[in-house]
Amino acid sequence: LMAMDLVWELPTIAPSTFVPQWRGLTWAMLPLHSSGLMACTFHIFYNAPSVGFLVVMQAATTALGNALCAAAAYRIHRATLGQGASPAAALPAEERSGSG
């Protein structure tokens, strides 16, 4: 939840790096949080067979969350392409050319 809050509050923390697509990353993290809650619930009930369906739901929400986070990260990448926000831009010139 802290990571979700930090991403959501990015406009106030680092306004120069913010693009609206960052908010999509917060929404994409929601299934991953739900997955963790399902795992905790399953273990609180001592892995009882009556709550075994939570394992399947946890796997599904983890896979969904991973796919959504990847898509959100791609959207952020596409939105920042023209802003000079490339990680390679921070490297010294000799490392960028690959001869380092």
Contacts in CASP RR format, 6 or more apart in sequence:
PFRMAT RR
TARGET T0000
AUTHOR 0000-0000-0000
METHOD contacts of the structure
MODEL  1
LMAMDLVWELPTIAPSTFVPQWRGLTWAMLPLHSSGLMACTFHIFYNAPS
VGFLVVMQAATTALGNALCAAAAYRIHRATLGQGASPAAALPAEERSGSG
1 33 0 8 1.000
3 29 0 8 1.000
4 26 0 8 1.000
4 29 0 8 1.000
4 30 0 8 1.000
4 33 0 8 1.000
6 13 0 8 1.000
7 22 0 8 1.000
7 23 0 8 1.000
7 25 0 8 1.000
7 26 0 8 1.000
7 29 0 8 1.000
8 23 0 8 1.000
8 26 0 8 1.000
10 17 0 8 1.000
10 18 0 8 1.000
10 22 0 8 1.000
11 18 0 8 1.000
17 85 0 8 1.000
19 76 0 8 1.000
19 79 0 8 1.000
19 80 0 8 1.000
19 83 0 8 1.000
20 79 0 8 1.000
21 72 0 8 1.000
21 75 0 8 1.000
21 76 0 8 1.000
21 78 0 8 1.000
21 79 0 8 1.000
22 76 0 8 1.000
24 72 0 8 1.000
24 75 0 8 1.000
25 69 0 8 1.000
25 72 0 8 1.000
25 73 0 8 1.000
25 76 0 8 1.000
27 68 0 8 1.000
27 72 0 8 1.000
28 65 0 8 1.000
28 68 0 8 1.000
28 69 0 8 1.000
28 71 0 8 1.000
28 72 0 8 1.000
29 65 0 8 1.000
29 69 0 8 1.000
30 65 0 8 1.000
31 61 0 8 1.000
31 62 0 8 1.000
31 64 0 8 1.000
31 65 0 8 1.000
31 68 0 8 1.000
32 61 0 8 1.000
32 62 0 8 1.000
32 65 0 8 1.000
32 66 0 8 1.000
32 69 0 8 1.000
34 61 0 8 1.000
35 58 0 8 1.000
35 61 0 8 1.000
35 62 0 8 1.000
35 65 0 8 1.000
36 58 0 8 1.000
38 54 0 8 1.000
38 57 0 8 1.000
38 58 0 8 1.000
38 61 0 8 1.000
39 54 0 8 1.000
39 58 0 8 1.000
41 51 0 8 1.000
41 54 0 8 1.000
42 51 0 8 1.000
42 52 0 8 1.000
42 54 0 8 1.000
42 55 0 8 1.000
42 58 0 8 1.000
45 51 0 8 1.000
88 96 0 8 1.000
94 100 0 8 1.000
END
